[in-house]
Amino acid sequence: MADETSIKVSAATRDRLAVLATEQGTTIRQLVEELAEGRPTQAEYAECAEQARAELASALGTVPSEEAEAKACGLLERLGARQDSAAA
C-alpha cells in the first residue's frame, strides 16, 4: 500500500465530497486524487507554456509577441470558463 496521509476539511465539505463521489461512482479518495492529478502546478504550467513558445518559434520562425500571447491566454481562459460552466 502506498504512503497515506489524511487531510482535514469541514464536515460540510466532507459531506459534499461524499455526494459528489457517490454521483460519480467513485470514492472521496479517488475524487481528491483526480483533482490533484488533473490540475497543473504553476511550475508545470510554466513549463508547458515554454514548450508551446518553443514549438511556435520553430514552426513560425519567430516568437509570438506579448500581445499575441495575451490574446491567446484570454481565449484559453474564456474557453476554460465555458467548459467549466457546461460541466456544472
Gaussian input, Z-matrix of N, CA and C with variables (Angstrom, degrees):
# hf/3-21g

backbone

0 1
 N
 C     1     B1
 C     2     B2     1     A1
 N     3     B3     2     A2     1     D1
 C     4     B4     3     A3     2     D2
 C     5     B5     4     A4     3     D3
 N     6     B6     5     A5     4     D4
 C     7     B7     6     A6     5     D5
 C     8     B8     7     A7     6     D6
 N     9     B9     8     A8     7     D7
 C    10    B10     9     A9     8     D8
 C    11    B11    10    A10     9     D9
 N    12    B12    11    A11    10    D10
 C    13    B13    12    A12    11    D11
 C    14    B14    13    A13    12    D12
 N    15    B15    14    A14    13    D13
 C    16    B16    15    A15    14    D14
 C    17    B17    16    A16    15    D15
 N    18    B18    17    A17    16    D16
 C    19    B19    18    A18    17    D17
 C    20    B20    19    A19    18    D18
 N    21    B21    20    A20    19    D19
 C    22    B22    21    A21    20    D20
 C    23    B23    22    A22    21    D21
 N    24    B24    23    A23    22    D22
 C    25    B25    24    A24    23    D23
 C    26    B26    25    A25    24    D24
 N    27    B27    26    A26    25    D25
 C    28    B28    27    A27    26    D26
 C    29    B29    28    A28    27    D27
 N    30    B30    29    A29    28    D28
 C    31    B31    30    A30    29    D29
 C    32    B32    31    A31    30    D30
 N    33    B33    32    A32    31    D31
 C    34    B34    33    A33    32    D32
 C    35    B35    34    A34    33    D33
 N    36    B36    35    A35    34    D34
 C    37    B37    36    A36    35    D35
 C    38    B38    37    A37    36    D36
 N    39    B39    38    A38    37    D37
 C    40    B40    39    A39    38    D38
 C    41    B41    40    A40    39    D39
 N    42    B42    41    A41    40    D40
 C    43    B43    42    A42    41    D41
 C    44    B44    43    A43    42    D42
 N    45    B45    44    A44    43    D43
 C    46    B46    45    A45    44    D44
 C    47    B47    46    A46    45    D45
 N    48    B48    47    A47    46    D46
 C    49    B49    48    A48    47    D47
 C    50    B50    49    A49    48    D48
 N    51    B51    50    A50    49    D49
 C    52    B52    51    A51    50    D50
 C    53    B53    52    A52    51    D51
 N    54    B54    53    A53    52    D52
 C    55    B55    54    A54    53    D53
 C    56    B56    55    A55    54    D54
 N    57    B57    56    A56    55    D55
 C    58    B58    57    A57    56    D56
 C    59    B59    58    A58    57    D57
 N    60    B60    59    A59    58    D58
 C    61    B61    60    A60    59    D59
 C    62    B62    61    A61    60    D60
 N    63    B63    62    A62    61    D61
 C    64    B64    63    A63    62    D62
 C    65    B65    64    A64    63    D63
 N    66    B66    65    A65    64    D64
 C    67    B67    66    A66    65    D65
 C    68    B68    67    A67    66    D66
 N    69    B69    68    A68    67    D67
 C    70    B70    69    A69    68    D68
 C    71    B71    70    A70    69    D69
 N    72    B72    71    A71    70    D70
 C    73    B73    72    A72    71    D71
 C    74    B74    73    A73    72    D72
 N    75    B75    74    A74    73    D73
 C    76    B76    75    A75    74    D74
 C    77    B77    76    A76    75    D75
 N    78    B78    77    A77    76    D76
 C    79    B79    78    A78    77    D77
 C    80    B80    79    A79    78    D78
 N    81    B81    80    A80    79    D79
 C    82    B82    81    A81    80    D80
 C    83    B83    82    A82    81    D81
 N    84    B84    83    A83    82    D82
 C    85    B85    84    A84    83    D83
 C    86    B86    85    A85    84    D84
 N    87    B87    86    A86    85    D85
 C    88    B88    87    A87    86    D86
 C    89    B89    88    A88    87    D87
 N    90    B90    89    A89    88    D88
 C    91    B91    90    A90    89    D89
 C    92    B92    91    A91    90    D90
 N    93    B93    92    A92    91    D91
 C    94    B94    93    A93    92    D92
 C    95    B95    94    A94    93    D93
 N    96    B96    95    A95    94    D94
 C    97    B97    96    A96    95    D95
 C    98    B98    97    A97    96    D96
 N    99    B99    98    A98    97    D97
 C   100   B100    99    A99    98    D98
 C   101   B101   100   A100    99    D99
 N   102   B102   101   A101   100   D100
 C   103   B103   102   A102   101   D101
 C   104   B104   103   A103   102   D102
 N   105   B105   104   A104   103   D103
 C   106   B106   105   A105   104   D104
 C   107   B107   106   A106   105   D105
 N   108   B108   107   A107   106   D106
 C   109   B109   108   A108   107   D107
 C   110   B110   109   A109   108   D108
 N   111   B111   110   A110   109   D109
 C   112   B112   111   A111   110   D110
 C   113   B113   112   A112   111   D111
 N   114   B114   113   A113   112   D112
 C   115   B115   114   A114   113   D113
 C   116   B116   115   A115   114   D114
 N   117   B117   116   A116   115   D115
 C   118   B118   117   A117   116   D116
 C   119   B119   118   A118   117   D117
 N   120   B120   119   A119   118   D118
 C   121   B121   120   A120   119   D119
 C   122   B122   121   A121   120   D120
 N   123   B123   122   A122   121   D121
 C   124   B124   123   A123   122   D122
 C   125   B125   124   A124   123   D123
 N   126   B126   125   A125   124   D124
 C   127   B127   126   A126   125   D125
 C   128   B128   127   A127   126   D126
 N   129   B129   128   A128   127   D127
 C   130   B130   129   A129   128   D128
 C   131   B131   130   A130   129   D129
 N   132   B132   131   A131   130   D130
 C   133   B133   132   A132   131   D131
 C   134   B134   133   A133   132   D132
 N   135   B135   134   A134   133   D133
 C   136   B136   135   A135   134   D134
 C   137   B137   136   A136   135   D135
 N   138   B138   137   A137   136   D136
 C   139   B139   138   A138   137   D137
 C   140   B140   139   A139   138   D138
 N   141   B141   140   A140   139   D139
 C   142   B142   141   A141   140   D140
 C   143   B143   142   A142   141   D141
 N   144   B144   143   A143   142   D142
 C   145   B145   144   A144   143   D143
 C   146   B146   145   A145   144   D144
 N   147   B147   146   A146   145   D145
 C   148   B148   147   A147   146   D146
 C   149   B149   148   A148   147   D147
 N   150   B150   149   A149   148   D148
 C   151   B151   150   A150   149   D149
 C   152   B152   151   A151   150   D150
 N   153   B153   152   A152   151   D151
 C   154   B154   153   A153   152   D152
 C   155   B155   154   A154   153   D153
 N   156   B156   155   A155   154   D154
 C   157   B157   156   A156   155   D155
 C   158   B158   157   A157   156   D156
 N   159   B159   158   A158   157   D157
 C   160   B160   159   A159   158   D158
 C   161   B161   160   A160   159   D159
 N   162   B162   161   A161   160   D160
 C   163   B163   162   A162   161   D161
 C   164   B164   163   A163   162   D162
 N   165   B165   164   A164   163   D163
 C   166   B166   165   A165   164   D164
 C   167   B167   166   A166   165   D165
 N   168   B168   167   A167   166   D166
 C   169   B169   168   A168   167   D167
 C   170   B170   169   A169   168   D168
 N   171   B171   170   A170   169   D169
 C   172   B172   171   A171   170   D170
 C   173   B173   172   A172   171   D171
 N   174   B174   173   A173   172   D172
 C   175   B175   174   A174   173   D173
 C   176   B176   175   A175   174   D174
 N   177   B177   176   A176   175   D175
 C   178   B178   177   A177   176   D176
 C   179   B179   178   A178   177   D177
 N   180   B180   179   A179   178   D178
 C   181   B181   180   A180   179   D179
 C   182   B182   181   A181   180   D180
 N   183   B183   182   A182   181   D181
 C   184   B184   183   A183   182   D182
 C   185   B185   184   A184   183   D183
 N   186   B186   185   A185   184   D184
 C   187   B187   186   A186   185   D185
 C   188   B188   187   A187   186   D186
 N   189   B189   188   A188   187   D187
 C   190   B190   189   A189   188   D188
 C   191   B191   190   A190   189   D189
 N   192   B192   191   A191   190   D190
 C   193   B193   192   A192   191   D191
 C   194   B194   193   A193   192   D192
 N   195   B195   194   A194   193   D193
 C   196   B196   195   A195   194   D194
 C   197   B197   196   A196   195   D195
 N   198   B198   197   A197   196   D196
 C   199   B199   198   A198   197   D197
 C   200   B200   199   A199   198   D198
 N   201   B201   200   A200   199   D199
 C   202   B202   201   A201   200   D200
 C   203   B203   202   A202   201   D201
 N   204   B204   203   A203   202   D202
 C   205   B205   204   A204   203   D203
 C   206   B206   205   A205   204   D204
 N   207   B207   206   A206   205   D205
 C   208   B208   207   A207   206   D206
 C   209   B209   208   A208   207   D207
 N   210   B210   209   A209   208   D208
 C   211   B211   210   A210   209   D209
 C   212   B212   211   A211   210   D210
 N   213   B213   212   A212   211   D211
 C   214   B214   213   A213   212   D212
 C   215   B215   214   A214   213   D213
 N   216   B216   215   A215   214   D214
 C   217   B217   216   A216   215   D215
 C   218   B218   217   A217   216   D216
 N   219   B219   218   A218   217   D217
 C   220   B220   219   A219   218   D218
 C   221   B221   220   A220   219   D219
 N   222   B222   221   A221   220   D220
 C   223   B223   222   A222   221   D221
 C   224   B224   223   A223   222   D222
 N   225   B225   224   A224   223   D223
 C   226   B226   225   A225   224   D224
 C   227   B227   226   A226   225   D225
 N   228   B228   227   A227   226   D226
 C   229   B229   228   A228   227   D227
 C   230   B230   229   A229   228   D228
 N   231   B231   230   A230   229   D229
 C   232   B232   231   A231   230   D230
 C   233   B233   232   A232   231   D231
 N   234   B234   233   A233   232   D232
 C   235   B235   234   A234   233   D233
 C   236   B236   235   A235   234   D234
 N   237   B237   236   A236   235   D235
 C   238   B238   237   A237   236   D236
 C   239   B239   238   A238   237   D237
 N   240   B240   239   A239   238   D238
 C   241   B241   240   A240   239   D239
 C   242   B242   241   A241   240   D240
 N   243   B243   242   A242   241   D241
 C   244   B244   243   A243   242   D242
 C   245   B245   244   A244   243   D243
 N   246   B246   245   A245   244   D244
 C   247   B247   246   A246   245   D245
 C   248   B248   247   A247   246   D246
 N   249   B249   248   A248   247   D247
 C   250   B250   249   A249   248   D248
 C   251   B251   250   A250   249   D249
 N   252   B252   251   A251   250   D250
 C   253   B253   252   A252   251   D251
 C   254   B254   253   A253   252   D252
 N   255   B255   254   A254   253   D253
 C   256   B256   255   A255   254   D254
 C   257   B257   256   A256   255   D255
 N   258   B258   257   A257   256   D256
 C   259   B259   258   A258   257   D257
 C   260   B260   259   A259   258   D258
 N   261   B261   260   A260   259   D259
 C   262   B262   261   A261   260   D260
 C   263   B263   262   A262   261   D261

   B1=1.4465
   B2=1.5298
   B3=1.3144
   B4=1.4616
   B5=1.5234
   B6=1.3191
   B7=1.4596
   B8=1.5146
   B9=1.2985
   B10=1.4503
   B11=1.5185
   B12=1.2961
   B13=1.4500
   B14=1.5232
   B15=1.2899
   B16=1.4621
   B17=1.5224
   B18=1.3108
   B19=1.4549
   B20=1.5157
   B21=1.3159
   B22=1.4622
   B23=1.5200
   B24=1.3163
   B25=1.4599
   B26=1.5221
   B27=1.3122
   B28=1.4587
   B29=1.5292
   B30=1.3146
   B31=1.4658
   B32=1.5233
   B33=1.3266
   B34=1.4635
   B35=1.5261
   B36=1.3280
   B37=1.4629
   B38=1.5183
   B39=1.3249
   B40=1.4653
   B41=1.5183
   B42=1.3420
   B43=1.4595
   B44=1.5283
   B45=1.3307
   B46=1.4654
   B47=1.5260
   B48=1.3282
   B49=1.4583
   B50=1.5260
   B51=1.3133
   B52=1.4643
   B53=1.5231
   B54=1.3194
   B55=1.4665
   B56=1.5234
   B57=1.3311
   B58=1.4639
   B59=1.5203
   B60=1.3234
   B61=1.4653
   B62=1.5229
   B63=1.3174
   B64=1.4689
   B65=1.5236
   B66=1.3304
   B67=1.4632
   B68=1.5202
   B69=1.3241
   B70=1.4634
   B71=1.5256
   B72=1.3271
   B73=1.4616
   B74=1.5166
   B75=1.3186
   B76=1.4571
   B77=1.5233
   B78=1.3119
   B79=1.4584
   B80=1.5243
   B81=1.3215
   B82=1.4643
   B83=1.5264
   B84=1.3125
   B85=1.4644
   B86=1.5258
   B87=1.3186
   B88=1.4645
   B89=1.5286
   B90=1.3179
   B91=1.4583
   B92=1.5289
   B93=1.3211
   B94=1.4646
   B95=1.5298
   B96=1.3281
   B97=1.4606
   B98=1.5281
   B99=1.3196
   B100=1.4617
   B101=1.5309
   B102=1.3102
   B103=1.4605
   B104=1.5248
   B105=1.3115
   B106=1.4606
   B107=1.5275
   B108=1.3161
   B109=1.4631
   B110=1.5223
   B111=1.3187
   B112=1.4607
   B113=1.5056
   B114=1.3132
   B115=1.4621
   B116=1.5142
   B117=1.3441
   B118=1.4662
   B119=1.5223
   B120=1.3202
   B121=1.4529
   B122=1.5210
   B123=1.3174
   B124=1.4610
   B125=1.5278
   B126=1.3177
   B127=1.4683
   B128=1.5322
   B129=1.3324
   B130=1.4661
   B131=1.5285
   B132=1.3275
   B133=1.4632
   B134=1.5255
   B135=1.3307
   B136=1.4672
   B137=1.5258
   B138=1.3307
   B139=1.4579
   B140=1.5304
   B141=1.3173
   B142=1.4675
   B143=1.5248
   B144=1.3258
   B145=1.4649
   B146=1.5282
   B147=1.3193
   B148=1.4610
   B149=1.5270
   B150=1.3291
   B151=1.4678
   B152=1.5232
   B153=1.3312
   B154=1.4642
   B155=1.5267
   B156=1.3483
   B157=1.4677
   B158=1.5378
   B159=1.3238
   B160=1.4700
   B161=1.5254
   B162=1.3339
   B163=1.4656
   B164=1.5217
   B165=1.3392
   B166=1.4643
   B167=1.5202
   B168=1.3247
   B169=1.4555
   B170=1.5248
   B171=1.3249
   B172=1.4547
   B173=1.5257
   B174=1.3236
   B175=1.4631
   B176=1.5269
   B177=1.3436
   B178=1.4625
   B179=1.5271
   B180=1.3192
   B181=1.4476
   B182=1.5179
   B183=1.3246
   B184=1.4584
   B185=1.5211
   B186=1.3033
   B187=1.4604
   B188=1.5277
   B189=1.3409
   B190=1.4620
   B191=1.5341
   B192=1.3197
   B193=1.4594
   B194=1.5234
   B195=1.3339
   B196=1.4660
   B197=1.5229
   B198=1.3318
   B199=1.4695
   B200=1.5321
   B201=1.3238
   B202=1.4676
   B203=1.5202
   B204=1.3384
   B205=1.4620
   B206=1.5247
   B207=1.3241
   B208=1.4701
   B209=1.5286
   B210=1.3266
   B211=1.4704
   B212=1.5290
   B213=1.3265
   B214=1.4652
   B215=1.5209
   B216=1.3369
   B217=1.4689
   B218=1.5218
   B219=1.3217
   B220=1.4631
   B221=1.5178
   B222=1.3167
   B223=1.4620
   B224=1.5181
   B225=1.3303
   B226=1.4647
   B227=1.5215
   B228=1.3294
   B229=1.4661
   B230=1.5237
   B231=1.3343
   B232=1.4716
   B233=1.5231
   B234=1.3198
   B235=1.4712
   B236=1.5314
   B237=1.3282
   B238=1.4530
   B239=1.5165
   B240=1.3263
   B241=1.4625
   B242=1.5262
   B243=1.3109
   B244=1.4710
   B245=1.5144
   B246=1.3246
   B247=1.4630
   B248=1.5301
   B249=1.3408
   B250=1.4673
   B251=1.5247
   B252=1.3289
   B253=1.4581
   B254=1.5210
   B255=1.3183
   B256=1.4634
   B257=1.5223
   B258=1.3212
   B259=1.4668
   B260=1.5263
   B261=1.3102
   B262=1.4711
   B263=1.5047
   A1=108.39
   A2=116.78
   A3=121.58
   A4=110.76
   A5=114.41
   A6=118.12
   A7=108.89
   A8=116.49
   A9=121.03
   A10=110.25
   A11=115.20
   A12=122.20
   A13=106.92
   A14=116.47
   A15=119.18
   A16=108.15
   A17=115.09
   A18=120.90
   A19=107.66
   A20=115.63
   A21=119.97
   A22=108.81
   A23=114.93
   A24=121.92
   A25=106.94
   A26=115.63
   A27=118.86
   A28=109.48
   A29=115.47
   A30=120.53
   A31=109.98
   A32=116.90
   A33=120.46
   A34=110.73
   A35=116.51
   A36=120.02
   A37=110.45
   A38=117.10
   A39=120.87
   A40=110.44
   A41=116.91
   A42=120.95
   A43=111.08
   A44=115.88
   A45=119.49
   A46=110.50
   A47=116.63
   A48=119.86
   A49=111.32
   A50=116.87
   A51=120.90
   A52=110.67
   A53=117.26
   A54=120.82
   A55=109.94
   A56=116.91
   A57=120.27
   A58=111.40
   A59=116.24
   A60=120.24
   A61=110.81
   A62=116.58
   A63=120.62
   A64=110.65
   A65=116.43
   A66=120.63
   A67=112.15
   A68=116.57
   A69=120.58
   A70=112.87
   A71=115.95
   A72=119.72
   A73=113.15
   A74=116.07
   A75=120.68
   A76=108.97
   A77=116.41
   A78=121.00
   A79=109.31
   A80=116.34
   A81=120.08
   A82=108.94
   A83=116.23
   A84=120.37
   A85=110.76
   A86=116.79
   A87=120.24
   A88=111.02
   A89=117.01
   A90=121.58
   A91=110.53
   A92=117.21
   A93=121.49
   A94=110.34
   A95=117.27
   A96=120.17
   A97=110.92
   A98=117.62
   A99=121.17
   A100=110.75
   A101=116.91
   A102=120.88
   A103=110.38
   A104=116.62
   A105=121.00
   A106=111.63
   A107=116.87
   A108=120.79
   A109=112.36
   A110=116.95
   A111=121.14
   A112=115.50
   A113=117.92
   A114=121.30
   A115=109.53
   A116=116.31
   A117=117.78
   A118=111.84
   A119=115.14
   A120=120.34
   A121=107.72
   A122=117.49
   A123=120.68
   A124=110.18
   A125=117.45
   A126=121.14
   A127=110.77
   A128=117.28
   A129=120.92
   A130=110.76
   A131=116.17
   A132=120.50
   A133=109.88
   A134=117.38
   A135=121.61
   A136=110.66
   A137=116.95
   A138=120.71
   A139=110.74
   A140=117.23
   A141=120.90
   A142=111.11
   A143=116.01
   A144=120.11
   A145=110.39
   A146=116.91
   A147=120.60
   A148=110.65
   A149=117.18
   A150=120.36
   A151=110.75
   A152=116.71
   A153=120.42
   A154=110.86
   A155=116.71
   A156=120.42
   A157=110.59
   A158=116.11
   A159=120.37
   A160=110.67
   A161=117.16
   A162=120.14
   A163=111.25
   A164=116.11
   A165=119.54
   A166=111.21
   A167=116.35
   A168=120.37
   A169=110.50
   A170=116.73
   A171=121.18
   A172=111.10
   A173=116.80
   A174=121.10
   A175=112.30
   A176=116.14
   A177=120.48
   A178=112.92
   A179=116.06
   A180=119.50
   A181=113.09
   A182=116.99
   A183=121.75
   A184=109.25
   A185=115.68
   A186=120.77
   A187=108.44
   A188=118.06
   A189=119.44
   A190=111.18
   A191=115.92
   A192=120.18
   A193=109.74
   A194=115.73
   A195=119.87
   A196=110.31
   A197=116.65
   A198=120.94
   A199=110.64
   A200=116.82
   A201=120.41
   A202=110.80
   A203=116.01
   A204=119.90
   A205=111.14
   A206=116.34
   A207=120.96
   A208=110.52
   A209=116.90
   A210=120.35
   A211=110.77
   A212=116.34
   A213=120.25
   A214=110.65
   A215=116.82
   A216=120.25
   A217=110.61
   A218=117.05
   A219=120.69
   A220=111.42
   A221=116.36
   A222=120.30
   A223=110.70
   A224=117.01
   A225=120.31
   A226=111.40
   A227=117.19
   A228=119.86
   A229=111.16
   A230=116.41
   A231=119.41
   A232=110.79
   A233=116.45
   A234=119.60
   A235=110.42
   A236=116.77
   A237=120.81
   A238=111.66
   A239=117.21
   A240=121.48
   A241=109.88
   A242=117.08
   A243=120.18
   A244=110.83
   A245=116.29
   A246=120.77
   A247=109.94
   A248=116.82
   A249=121.19
   A250=110.22
   A251=117.96
   A252=120.10
   A253=110.98
   A254=117.96
   A255=120.24
   A256=111.36
   A257=116.69
   A258=120.92
   A259=111.49
   A260=117.04
   A261=120.78
   A262=112.70
   D1=139.40
   D2=-179.48
   D3=-68.37
   D4=161.47
   D5=174.35
   D6=-57.48
   D7=137.91
   D8=-178.51
   D9=-126.91
   D10=156.60
   D11=175.09
   D12=-147.70
   D13=177.02
   D14=177.03
   D15=-124.16
   D16=159.11
   D17=175.34
   D18=-124.54
   D19=150.61
   D20=-179.97
   D21=-105.09
   D22=128.09
   D23=175.01
   D24=-135.06
   D25=164.74
   D26=178.17
   D27=-66.60
   D28=160.49
   D29=178.02
   D30=-60.58
   D31=-37.61
   D32=-179.81
   D33=-64.19
   D34=-41.04
   D35=178.42
   D36=-66.90
   D37=-42.59
   D38=177.86
   D39=-59.28
   D40=-43.71
   D41=-179.84
   D42=-64.66
   D43=-40.37
   D44=178.73
   D45=-65.47
   D46=-43.18
   D47=177.11
   D48=-60.41
   D49=-38.34
   D50=178.43
   D51=-62.76
   D52=-43.33
   D53=178.72
   D54=-64.61
   D55=-47.00
   D56=179.39
   D57=-59.79
   D58=-43.31
   D59=179.96
   D60=-63.06
   D61=-44.38
   D62=179.36
   D63=-61.24
   D64=-45.47
   D65=-179.85
   D66=-61.69
   D67=-31.05
   D68=-178.66
   D69=-96.02
   D70=3.26
   D71=178.36
   D72=65.67
   D73=38.26
   D74=-177.96
   D75=-137.51
   D76=-168.51
   D77=178.23
   D78=-112.37
   D79=164.30
   D80=175.80
   D81=-59.23
   D82=-42.68
   D83=179.77
   D84=-56.45
   D85=-50.21
   D86=-179.25
   D87=-64.50
   D88=-37.48
   D89=178.93
   D90=-61.58
   D91=-46.85
   D92=-179.82
   D93=-67.16
   D94=-40.85
   D95=178.98
   D96=-63.57
   D97=-41.25
   D98=177.67
   D99=-63.04
   D100=-39.95
   D101=177.55
   D102=-61.50
   D103=-48.30
   D104=-177.63
   D105=-65.78
   D106=-39.29
   D107=-178.71
   D108=-77.56
   D109=-26.03
   D110=-174.24
   D111=-87.58
   D112=-5.86
   D113=-179.34
   D114=-116.16
   D115=128.14
   D116=179.76
   D117=-74.29
   D118=148.96
   D119=171.45
   D120=-75.50
   D121=168.59
   D122=177.19
   D123=-60.57
   D124=-39.14
   D125=179.49
   D126=-64.98
   D127=-42.15
   D128=178.55
   D129=-65.76
   D130=-39.78
   D131=178.51
   D132=-63.41
   D133=-44.90
   D134=179.73
   D135=-62.57
   D136=-39.17
   D137=178.79
   D138=-64.66
   D139=-42.92
   D140=177.80
   D141=-63.70
   D142=-41.10
   D143=179.18
   D144=-62.70
   D145=-41.87
   D146=179.39
   D147=-65.55
   D148=-40.03
   D149=177.12
   D150=-63.70
   D151=-40.31
   D152=178.63
   D153=-63.85
   D154=-42.49
   D155=177.46
   D156=-60.26
   D157=-43.62
   D158=-179.18
   D159=-64.28
   D160=-41.23
   D161=179.20
   D162=-66.25
   D163=-41.53
   D164=177.25
   D165=-63.38
   D166=-42.92
   D167=179.10
   D168=-61.61
   D169=-40.02
   D170=179.03
   D171=-66.53
   D172=-43.70
   D173=-177.13
   D174=-74.49
   D175=-38.35
   D176=-174.59
   D177=-95.83
   D178=-17.66
   D179=-176.77
   D180=81.72
   D181=5.35
   D182=179.19
   D183=-154.59
   D184=159.87
   D185=177.95
   D186=-88.59
   D187=136.87
   D188=178.33
   D189=-60.04
   D190=147.49
   D191=178.73
   D192=-69.06
   D193=163.31
   D194=176.79
   D195=-60.43
   D196=-36.97
   D197=178.96
   D198=-63.61
   D199=-43.99
   D200=178.78
   D201=-64.10
   D202=-40.39
   D203=177.84
   D204=-62.90
   D205=-43.30
   D206=-179.85
   D207=-62.36
   D208=-41.10
   D209=178.40
   D210=-64.84
   D211=-42.07
   D212=179.29
   D213=-64.28
   D214=-41.89
   D215=178.70
   D216=-63.56
   D217=-41.67
   D218=177.92
   D219=-61.26
   D220=-42.68
   D221=178.48
   D222=-62.73
   D223=-45.69
   D224=179.71
   D225=-63.03
   D226=-38.89
   D227=177.58
   D228=-64.11
   D229=-42.67
   D230=178.79
   D231=-64.64
   D232=-41.04
   D233=178.25
   D234=-63.82
   D235=-41.54
   D236=178.24
   D237=-63.71
   D238=-40.10
   D239=178.55
   D240=-64.49
   D241=-40.26
   D242=178.29
   D243=-65.65
   D244=-40.20
   D245=179.62
   D246=-65.27
   D247=-42.57
   D248=179.65
   D249=-62.40
   D250=-42.87
   D251=-178.27
   D252=-72.02
   D253=-30.98
   D254=177.57
   D255=-69.89
   D256=-31.83
   D257=179.60
   D258=-75.26
   D259=-22.01
   D260=-176.62
   D261=-72.99

